[in-house]
Amino acid sequence: MHISDGVLPTAVTVGAYAVSLAVAAWSVRRADPGDLPKMAVVTSAFFVASLVHVPIGPTSVHLLLPGLVGILLGRAAFLSIALGLLLQSLLFQFGGITALGANAVMMGIPALLAGVLFRWLKGGSLPRHLLAAAIAGALGVGLAVLILALLLLTGGEDFLGVARIAMYAHLPVLLIEAAISAFVVSFLYKVKPELLRVPFISAVP
């Protein structure tokens, strides 16, 4: 799921960096300093979970967690994912430095959208929270895989097969992350519900 150096055309790489830097700057400005401890924990979870890769042909499958990151961090989700990807690239060579912007867009934007969707759907009851979390978790993976496929297609027809395999291979991940997101939200709803009260992303001027 990490795009490596040299896969994308230069124009796409530069454009993705521009988008990711702009969204990261917005995320920094809108992040609540009081949420830094929670952000550190969530970033660590994202970092560790996405290190475990299962090779499938020319691609690999691993947990992505953009939906859960968006649920827990709201507007700070993009920054969290970008930092996790940067550390993975520097420490373990997962993805490339030149492709960091594309990887951040691929997983960070779905995290933000999943966070918005969760806040729209969660209501005030536990069943509503569970349903919203499952949908947001699945949406995060689905959008990330879709963006991955679109980015790979810019690299030419040689990557068409890889994009198709990646989309099919992540269908089980979509279901798994829907279940994980629902479980985590259910647990937090019962023991620490304030962690789920992240400000709505568009409510900040």
C-alpha positions in Angstrom: 0.0 0.0 0.0 3.0 2.2 0.2 4.0 3.8 -3.1 7.8 3.5 -3.7 10.1 6.1 -5.3 10.1 6.2 -9.1 6.6 4.8 -9.6 4.7 8.0 -10.2 5.4 10.6 -12.8 7.3 13.7 -11.6 4.3 16.0 -12.1 2.1 13.8 -10.0 4.8 13.5 -7.3 5.2 17.2 -7.0 1.5 17.9 -7.1 0.9 15.3 -4.3 3.6 17.0 -2.2 2.0 20.4 -2.7 -1.4 19.0 -1.6 -0.1 17.1 1.3 2.0 20.1 2.6 -1.1 22.4 2.3 -3.4 19.9 4.2 -0.7 19.2 6.8 -0.3 22.9 7.4 -4.0 23.2 7.9 -4.0 20.2 10.2 -1.3 21.8 12.3 -3.1 25.1 12.6 -6.4 23.4 13.6 -5.0 20.8 15.9 -5.7 21.2 19.6 -2.4 21.2 21.7 -4.3 19.4 24.4 -4.8 16.4 22.0 -1.0 15.9 21.6 -0.8 12.9 23.9 -3.8 11.2 22.2 -2.2 12.1 18.8 1.1 10.4 19.9 -0.7 7.2 20.9 -2.8 7.0 17.7 0.2 7.8 15.5 2.1 5.0 17.2 -0.8 2.6 16.7 -1.0 3.5 13.0 2.8 3.2 12.6 3.0 -0.3 14.1 -0.2 -1.6 12.5 0.9 -0.7 9.0 4.3 -2.2 9.4 3.0 -5.8 9.1 2.8 -6.6 5.4 1.3 -9.7 3.8 2.8 -10.0 0.2 0.2 -10.6 -2.6 1.8 -10.8 -6.0 3.4 -7.4 -6.9 1.7 -5.6 -4.0 1.1 -6.3 -0.3 -1.7 -6.0 2.2 -1.6 -4.5 5.7 -3.9 -2.7 8.1 -4.3 1.0 7.2 -6.5 2.4 10.0 -7.3 5.8 8.3 -10.9 5.5 9.4 -10.0 4.9 13.0 -7.4 7.7 13.0 -10.0 10.1 11.6 -12.5 9.0 14.2 -10.1 9.6 17.1 -8.3 12.7 15.9 -10.6 14.6 13.6 -8.8 17.4 11.9 -5.4 16.3 13.3 -5.7 13.0 11.5 -3.8 14.0 8.4 -0.8 15.3 10.4 -0.8 12.0 12.4 -0.7 9.8 9.3 1.9 12.0 7.6 4.2 11.7 10.6 3.7 8.0 10.8 4.5 7.6 7.1 7.6 9.8 7.4 8.9 7.6 10.2 8.2 4.4 8.3 10.0 5.8 5.2 13.1 6.9 7.2 13.4 3.9 9.5 12.1 1.0 7.5 12.2 2.2 3.8 8.4 1.6 3.5 7.4 3.9 0.7 9.8 6.5 -0.6 10.7 10.0 0.4 9.8 11.4 -3.0 6.5 9.5 -2.8 5.7 10.6 0.7 3.3 13.3 -0.4 1.4 10.8 -2.5 1.3 8.3 0.4 0.1 11.0 2.8 -2.7 12.1 0.4 -3.6 8.5 -0.2 -4.2 7.7 3.5 -4.6 11.1 5.1 -7.5 12.5 3.0 -9.6 9.4 3.6 -8.9 9.7 7.3 -10.3 13.3 7.3 -13.4 12.3 5.4 -14.0 9.2 7.6 -13.8 11.5 10.6 -16.4 13.8 9.1 -18.7 10.9 8.3 -18.4 9.4 11.8 -19.4 12.7 13.3 -22.4 13.1 11.0 -23.7 9.6 11.8 -22.7 8.8 15.4 -25.8 10.2 17.1 -26.0 9.7 20.9 -26.5 6.0 21.3 -24.0 3.1 21.3 -25.7 1.3 18.3 -25.4 4.5 16.3 -21.7 4.9 17.3 -21.0 1.3 16.3 -22.7 1.7 12.9 -20.9 5.1 12.3 -17.5 3.6 13.3 -17.9 0.6 11.0 -18.9 2.7 8.1 -16.1 5.2 8.7 -13.6 2.4 9.1 -14.7 0.8 5.8 -14.8 4.1 4.0 -11.2 5.0 5.1 -9.9 1.8 3.5 -12.1 2.0 0.4 -11.1 5.6 -0.4 -7.4 4.9 0.3 -7.4 2.0 -2.1 -9.3 4.0 -4.7 -6.7 6.8 -4.5 -3.9 4.3 -4.7 -5.4 2.8 -7.9 -5.8 6.3 -9.4 -2.2 7.2 -8.5 -0.8 4.0 -9.9 -2.7 4.5 -13.2 -0.8 7.8 -13.7 2.4 5.6 -13.9 1.2 4.0 -17.1 -0.5 0.8 -18.2 2.2 -1.3 -16.6 0.7 -0.6 -13.2 -2.9 -1.3 -14.2 -2.6 -4.9 -13.1 -1.1 -3.9 -9.8 -3.9 -1.4 -9.2 -6.5 -4.1 -9.9 -4.8 -6.6 -7.6 -4.5 -4.0 -4.8 -8.2 -3.2 -5.0 -9.3 -6.8 -4.7 -6.7 -7.7 -2.1 -7.9 -5.0 0.3 -11.5 -6.1 0.3 -10.9 -8.3 3.4 -9.0 -5.4 5.0 -12.0 -3.2 4.5 -14.2 -5.6 6.5 -11.5 -6.1 9.2 -11.1 -2.4 9.7 -14.8 -1.8 9.9 -14.9 -4.4 12.7 -11.8 -3.0 14.5 -13.2 0.6 14.3 -16.5 -0.5 15.8 -14.8 -2.5 18.6 -12.5 0.4 19.5 -15.4 2.9 19.5 -17.6 0.6 21.5 -14.8 0.2 24.2 -14.2 4.0 24.3 -17.9 4.8 24.4 -18.2 2.7 27.6 -14.9 3.7 29.4 -13.7 7.0 28.0 -16.5 8.6 25.9 -14.8 12.0 25.9 -12.1 10.6 23.5 -14.9 10.4 20.9 -15.9 14.0 21.3 -13.4 15.4 18.8 -14.6 18.8 17.3 -16.4 18.5 14.0 -13.8 19.2 11.3 -15.7 21.9 9.5 -16.7 23.8 12.7 -13.3 25.5 12.9 -13.1 28.9 11.1 
